[in-house]
Amino acid sequence: MKYTFDIVGISPIWQFFSHQQQSLKKPHYQGIEYLGTHKFTLDSLIETVEPVPVKWGWNTEQVLDTVVQFWMNNAESIRYWKGRLTDAGNDNILVARLADITALQAEFESLLGKNL
């Protein structure tokens, strides 16, 4: 199984929490998680991601490697989002998406109106 990790943006804490609560009520594709963190360091991302593989039965080593590879290969993006998080202030968090690539593809296709 292949995984993907991306930064989605910055969000007020209450808005992210509200979105997470609403998404529990809606059917969604299994294998996609949106995660939030106050600190934007590799360690904080890993801490946020660690419970996800257990929840979905994913390969923990591959998931963590995906996050580390993102961190190592996207220095410019990391700097950009660190700056945006700092600019946004303490009431905001960085939002990231961790997904099984197949589930993410299915979600994108459904958004585009394609039948699976």
N, C-alpha and C positions, 0 to 999 in steps of 0.2 A: 504494500500500500504506500502511496506517496502522499505527502502532506505539503501544505503551503502556509506561510505565515506572512502577514502584511499589516502595516499600520493603516488604520482606517481614518483616524483623525483625533481631534480633541473634543471633549464633551463635558458639559457641566455634570457633576456627580449625580444630581437628582434626575437629570434627563436620561443618563445611562441606566440608572437603577429602574426608572419607569419603563424604559424600553425593554429591559431584561424581564421585568414582571409581565409586561404585555405579551412578549414573545412566548412565555410559558403557556399562555392561553390559546395561541395560534398553532396550527400544525406547521412544522418547519422541517427542513431537511436535517436528518441526523448526520452528525459528522461535521457540523460547523459551530464553532464557539466564538463569541465575541467576549473579549477580556478587557478589563480596565486596570490601570495602575497609576498611582500618584507619582512614583519615581520612574524615570526612564533610564534604567541601567540594564545591562545584560542580566545581572543577578535578579533584579526585580521582575524582569520578563520571565525568566526561568521559574521563579517562585509562582508566578501567576499561571503559568502553563502546566506545571507539574501535576495537578489533579486531573487534567483533561484526559490524558491517555487511559487512566484507570476507568473513567466514566464511560468511554467509548470502546474500550478493549483494544486500544492502539498500541503500537510498539513504542514504548517510552523513549528508548534510545534514538529511534528515528525522528520522533517528534522534537526532542531536545536538539538533535543535530540540525533539524530544519530551522529552528530559532537561532542557533549559533551561526549557521551559514548566512541567514538573513543579516544578522548583526555584522558579520565580517565583510559581506559583499555590498553593503549599502551605507557606507560611512557618510556620504553626503545627505542622504535621506535621514539618517539618525541625527545628524547635527541640526537639520531643519526642524524635525519634530521635537527635539529637545528644546530648541529655541521657542517654538510655538507653545509648548507646555509651560515653560517659564513665563512667557508673556501672558498666558491665560490666567495665571494665578492659582491659588491654593484650592479653590472650589471646583477645579476641573481635573479631569484625568485623561490620560492617553488611552485610546481605544485601539485594540488590535484584533485581528481575525486569524484564528487557527482553524484549518479545515483539512479534511480528506479531499484531495483534488477531485475525485469523482462526485462527491456530494456538492462541492462548490460549483462544478460544471452543471450539475442538474438544477441547482438553484438559479444560476444565470440563465439557463435555457428556459426555465419556467417564467422568469421575468421578461424574457423576450417573446413569450407566448408559444414556444415550441412544445409540442407534445413529446413525451418520452416513450 
